[in-house]
Amino acid sequence: MSRKTGRVYVGVGGWNYAPWRESFYPADLAQKRELEYASRKLASIEINGTYYRTQSAASFAKWRDETPEGFIFSVKAPRFAVMRKTPREAGESIDRFFASGVMELGDKLGPILWQFLPNKKFDAGFFDAFLSLLPKNIGGLPLMHAIEPRHESFKTAEFIALARQHGVAIVIAGDSKYPLIADLTAPFVYARIMGTRPDAPLGYDDNALEQWTQRARQWASGAAPGGLDYVARTQQKAATPRDVFLYVISGAKERNPAAAMALMERLSH
């Protein structure tokens, strides 16, 4: 991609959340300008509405135009694609998703997130076929894919090898009930941290904020941070820097923008 590698994009999930109108957005801000405002406080936003329903090309174009240069969206792929029983059925949903207009985001399109349900177990044949269906580029625009498994059966070296073979990142699910797989399998890192607390003004305490800041810096440098759960015995050697997409998700959602901005502040020093 033309963007400089080694940059850390910190953000949250979505931008329409009523409690943020009391804790994040100015009181006099029109609701239709929430994305415009959020995109100037954060480096990235994970679009979640795409998981539940098909969005129009006009909507993607509008979001692109409302955000500043250098801002990046990640997009959660539709649930219909990840809930199919066969790769063929999944392929049809994948094709419809990419034909829906998502490419209107242009150079503001970051990773596509493929999130599987907690009851979806690892099946090597299915996932090899599924990952093979994910397009590498469309219309000359390279695509990045991240897969988020939520079942313990994915904590196997065979899954790590498959993800590396296809150049797909495994989502690092931090501070959550879901399996944490920190193995680096792609030229970028996709982390979703879910441990914000309502009693912490910045979502996390200082120690946790510093810990995630240092991990983000290490990922961006090409390193694999310590203190995380790795599955494969052999890790990719630190080589070239990686872009890092770090989202503060779930937890005490009303605190997530504050946590994201606190991480951005620390990373700027």
KACORHU-V739710 format. One record per residue. PHI is phi as a letter, one per 40 degrees, with the letter a starting at -180 (* if undefined). OMEGA is omega in degrees with one decimal (none if undefined). D_LAST is the distance of its C-alpha to the last C-alpha in Angstrom with 2 decimals. Layout:
# KACORHU-V739710
phi->PHI omega->OMEGA d_last->D_LAST
phi->PHI omega->OMEGA d_last->D_LAST
This chain:
# KACORHU-V739710
phi->* omega->-176.4 d_last->25.64
phi->c omega->-179.5 d_last->24.60
phi->c omega->178.8 d_last->21.00
phi->c omega->178.6 d_last->18.50
phi->c omega->178.7 d_last->18.17
phi->g omega->178.5 d_last->15.21
phi->c omega->177.4 d_last->13.52
phi->b omega->177.8 d_last->12.82
phi->b omega->-179.0 d_last->14.91
phi->b omega->-179.6 d_last->14.69
phi->a omega->-178.8 d_last->17.76
phi->b omega->177.5 d_last->20.94
phi->c omega->177.9 d_last->24.63
phi->g omega->177.2 d_last->26.62
phi->a omega->177.3 d_last->26.39
phi->c omega->179.6 d_last->29.82
phi->a omega->-170.8 d_last->29.76
phi->d omega->-179.2 d_last->31.75
phi->c omega->178.3 d_last->29.81
phi->c omega->177.7 d_last->26.69
phi->c omega->175.4 d_last->28.87
phi->b omega->-173.7 d_last->28.63
phi->b omega->-174.1 d_last->25.09
phi->b omega->-176.8 d_last->23.03
phi->c omega->174.2 d_last->25.17
phi->c omega->-175.0 d_last->26.51
phi->c omega->-176.5 d_last->30.09
phi->c omega->-178.3 d_last->31.61
phi->c omega->176.6 d_last->29.96
phi->c omega->-177.0 d_last->32.66
phi->d omega->-178.6 d_last->32.43
phi->c omega->-180.0 d_last->32.83
phi->b omega->-177.1 d_last->29.54
phi->c omega->177.7 d_last->27.42
phi->c omega->178.4 d_last->26.14
phi->d omega->-179.3 d_last->25.39
phi->c omega->-176.2 d_last->23.30
phi->c omega->-176.9 d_last->21.55
phi->c omega->177.0 d_last->20.67
phi->b omega->174.5 d_last->18.75
phi->b omega->-176.8 d_last->16.65
phi->b omega->-179.8 d_last->16.15
phi->c omega->-175.4 d_last->15.82
phi->a omega->173.0 d_last->19.01
phi->b omega->174.8 d_last->22.07
phi->c omega->178.9 d_last->24.60
phi->c omega->-177.7 d_last->28.04
phi->b omega->-177.6 d_last->30.35
phi->c omega->179.9 d_last->33.47
phi->c omega->178.7 d_last->34.42
phi->c omega->-172.3 d_last->35.20
phi->c omega->-177.0 d_last->37.96
phi->a omega->179.2 d_last->39.50
phi->c omega->176.9 d_last->39.70
phi->c omega->-178.5 d_last->37.75
phi->c omega->175.3 d_last->39.20
phi->d omega->179.6 d_last->38.12
phi->c omega->178.8 d_last->38.04
phi->c omega->178.7 d_last->35.49
phi->c omega->179.2 d_last->33.13
phi->c omega->178.7 d_last->33.60
phi->c omega->178.9 d_last->32.98
phi->c omega->176.8 d_last->29.68
phi->d omega->-174.2 d_last->28.64
phi->c omega->-178.9 d_last->29.61
phi->c omega->-174.2 d_last->27.96
phi->b omega->-175.1 d_last->24.42
phi->c omega->176.8 d_last->22.26
phi->d omega->-179.7 d_last->21.92
phi->g omega->177.3 d_last->19.46
phi->c omega->-176.7 d_last->19.91
phi->b omega->170.8 d_last->21.33
phi->b omega->159.2 d_last->24.00
phi->b omega->-174.0 d_last->25.08
phi->b omega->176.6 d_last->28.71
phi->c omega->-178.0 d_last->30.62
phi->c omega->-174.9 d_last->33.93
phi->c omega->179.4 d_last->37.17
phi->c omega->-179.5 d_last->38.64
phi->c omega->-179.7 d_last->41.93
phi->c omega->-174.6 d_last->40.56
phi->c omega->-179.7 d_last->39.27
phi->b omega->-179.7 d_last->42.31
phi->c omega->-176.4 d_last->44.95
phi->c omega->-178.5 d_last->47.24
phi->b omega->176.7 d_last->47.70
phi->d omega->-179.6 d_last->45.52
phi->c omega->178.2 d_last->47.97
phi->c omega->178.8 d_last->47.48
phi->c omega->-179.1 d_last->43.71
phi->c omega->178.8 d_last->43.97
phi->c omega->179.2 d_last->45.77
phi->c omega->177.4 d_last->43.06
phi->c omega->179.3 d_last->40.32
phi->c omega->179.2 d_last->42.26
phi->c omega->179.6 d_last->42.73
phi->c omega->-177.8 d_last->39.05
phi->c omega->176.2 d_last->38.07
phi->c omega->-174.0 d_last->41.03
phi->c omega->179.9 d_last->39.98
phi->h omega->-178.2 d_last->37.61
phi->d omega->-178.5 d_last->34.18
phi->c omega->174.2 d_last->33.87
phi->c omega->176.3 d_last->33.84
phi->c omega->176.5 d_last->30.08
phi->f omega->-176.6 d_last->30.04
phi->c omega->172.6 d_last->26.74
phi->c omega->177.0 d_last->25.00
phi->c omega->174.7 d_last->26.65
phi->c omega->-176.2 d_last->24.47
phi->c omega->169.3 d_last->25.92
phi->c omega->-178.2 d_last->29.20
phi->c omega->177.5 d_last->29.29
phi->b omega->-174.4 d_last->32.65
phi->b omega->-178.4 d_last->32.87
phi->c omega->-178.4 d_last->36.02
phi->c omega->-179.0 d_last->37.84
phi->c omega->-179.6 d_last->37.85
phi->c omega->178.7 d_last->41.51
phi->c omega->-178.3 d_last->40.99
phi->c omega->179.8 d_last->41.60
phi->c omega->174.3 d_last->40.72
phi->b omega->-172.2 d_last->43.49
phi->d omega->-178.5 d_last->42.86
phi->c omega->-179.8 d_last->45.37
phi->c omega->-174.4 d_last->44.10
phi->c omega->173.4 d_last->40.42
phi->c omega->179.0 d_last->41.19
phi->c omega->-178.8 d_last->43.19
phi->c omega->-178.8 d_last->40.66
phi->c omega->177.5 d_last->37.73
phi->c omega->-178.5 d_last->40.12
phi->c omega->-175.6 d_last->40.60
phi->c omega->-176.0 d_last->37.00
phi->c omega->179.1 d_last->36.91
phi->c omega->176.7 d_last->34.66
phi->a omega->176.5 d_last->34.65
phi->b omega->179.5 d_last->36.51
phi->g omega->179.6 d_last->37.52
phi->g omega->179.1 d_last->35.44
phi->c omega->179.3 d_last->32.18
phi->c omega->-179.7 d_last->30.80
phi->b omega->175.2 d_last->30.31
phi->b omega->-178.8 d_last->28.07
phi->b omega->175.2 d_last->29.54
phi->b omega->-178.7 d_last->28.31
phi->b omega->-179.5 d_last->30.90
phi->b omega->174.8 d_last->30.61
phi->c omega->-177.9 d_last->33.54
phi->b omega->178.4 d_last->34.27
phi->b omega->-175.3 d_last->37.11
phi->c omega->-177.4 d_last->37.06
phi->c omega->179.5 d_last->39.38
phi->c omega->-179.8 d_last->36.51
phi->c omega->-178.7 d_last->35.20
phi->b omega->-178.9 d_last->37.22
phi->c omega->179.7 d_last->36.65
phi->c omega->177.4 d_last->38.87
phi->c omega->177.9 d_last->36.51
phi->d omega->-179.7 d_last->33.55
phi->c omega->178.6 d_last->35.73
phi->c omega->179.8 d_last->36.75
phi->c omega->178.9 d_last->33.23
phi->c omega->179.6 d_last->32.35
phi->d omega->-177.3 d_last->35.61
phi->c omega->179.0 d_last->34.84
phi->g omega->-178.2 d_last->31.14
phi->b omega->178.7 d_last->30.29
phi->c omega->171.0 d_last->27.23
phi->c omega->-179.0 d_last->28.06
phi->c omega->175.3 d_last->26.07
phi->c omega->-176.3 d_last->24.17
phi->c omega->-175.0 d_last->25.44
phi->c omega->174.2 d_last->23.31
phi->f omega->-176.1 d_last->24.56
phi->b omega->177.9 d_last->27.81
phi->c omega->-176.8 d_last->31.52
phi->c omega->-179.4 d_last->31.48
phi->d omega->175.9 d_last->31.46
phi->c omega->177.8 d_last->28.11
phi->b omega->-172.6 d_last->28.37
phi->c omega->179.7 d_last->25.24
phi->d omega->-179.5 d_last->27.00
phi->c omega->-171.6 d_last->25.32
phi->b omega->-175.5 d_last->28.04
phi->a omega->178.7 d_last->26.65
phi->c omega->177.4 d_last->24.33
phi->a omega->179.8 d_last->21.85
phi->b omega->177.8 d_last->20.83
phi->b omega->-178.9 d_last->21.81
phi->b omega->175.9 d_last->20.87
phi->b omega->-178.2 d_last->22.23
phi->b omega->-164.8 d_last->21.31
phi->b omega->-173.5 d_last->24.05
phi->b omega->178.7 d_last->23.67
phi->c omega->-176.1 d_last->22.55
phi->b omega->-179.6 d_last->24.84
phi->c omega->-177.6 d_last->26.48
phi->c omega->177.9 d_last->26.19
phi->b omega->-177.1 d_last->22.38
phi->d omega->178.8 d_last->21.06
phi->b omega->177.2 d_last->17.91
phi->g omega->176.8 d_last->20.10
phi->b omega->172.8 d_last->18.76
phi->c omega->-174.8 d_last->18.40
phi->d omega->-177.8 d_last->15.30
phi->c omega->-179.8 d_last->16.44
phi->c omega->177.5 d_last->16.98
phi->c omega->179.8 d_last->13.69
phi->c omega->179.7 d_last->11.97
phi->c omega->179.9 d_last->14.70
phi->c omega->175.2 d_last->14.31
phi->c omega->-179.3 d_last->10.58
phi->c omega->176.8 d_last->11.60
phi->c omega->178.8 d_last->14.66
phi->c omega->179.0 d_last->13.09
phi->c omega->179.7 d_last->11.13
phi->c omega->176.8 d_last->14.53
phi->d omega->-177.9 d_last->16.49
phi->c omega->179.1 d_last->14.62
phi->c omega->-178.2 d_last->15.36
phi->h omega->-177.2 d_last->18.95
phi->c omega->175.6 d_last->19.27
phi->b omega->-175.7 d_last->21.01
phi->c omega->174.2 d_last->19.35
phi->c omega->175.9 d_last->21.76
phi->g omega->177.8 d_last->23.04
phi->b omega->-177.8 d_last->24.08
phi->c omega->176.3 d_last->27.63
phi->b omega->-175.1 d_last->28.73
phi->c omega->-177.6 d_last->32.25
phi->c omega->179.8 d_last->33.19
phi->c omega->179.8 d_last->33.77
phi->b omega->178.6 d_last->32.37
phi->b omega->174.0 d_last->28.86
phi->c omega->179.0 d_last->27.74
phi->c omega->177.1 d_last->26.42
phi->c omega->-178.2 d_last->22.87
phi->b omega->-179.5 d_last->23.44
phi->c omega->177.3 d_last->21.66
phi->c omega->178.8 d_last->18.27
phi->b omega->165.7 d_last->18.72
phi->c omega->-178.6 d_last->17.67
phi->b omega->176.7 d_last->16.79
phi->b omega->-172.9 d_last->18.24
phi->b omega->-176.4 d_last->17.24
phi->b omega->173.3 d_last->19.43
phi->c omega->-168.5 d_last->19.88
phi->b omega->173.0 d_last->23.67
phi->f omega->-176.4 d_last->26.64
phi->f omega->173.4 d_last->26.39
phi->c omega->-169.5 d_last->26.28
phi->d omega->-179.6 d_last->25.85
phi->c omega->-179.8 d_last->25.63
phi->c omega->-170.6 d_last->22.29
phi->c omega->176.8 d_last->20.76
phi->d omega->179.0 d_last->19.13
phi->c omega->178.4 d_last->17.43
phi->c omega->179.7 d_last->16.22
phi->c omega->-179.7 d_last->15.01
phi->c omega->176.6 d_last->13.10
phi->c omega->176.8 d_last->11.57
phi->c omega->178.5 d_last->10.47
phi->c omega->179.0 d_last->9.12
phi->c omega->179.9 d_last->7.12
phi->c omega->-179.0 d_last->5.72
phi->c omega->-178.1 d_last->5.47
phi->c omega->-176.9 d_last->3.82
phi->b omega->none d_last->0.00
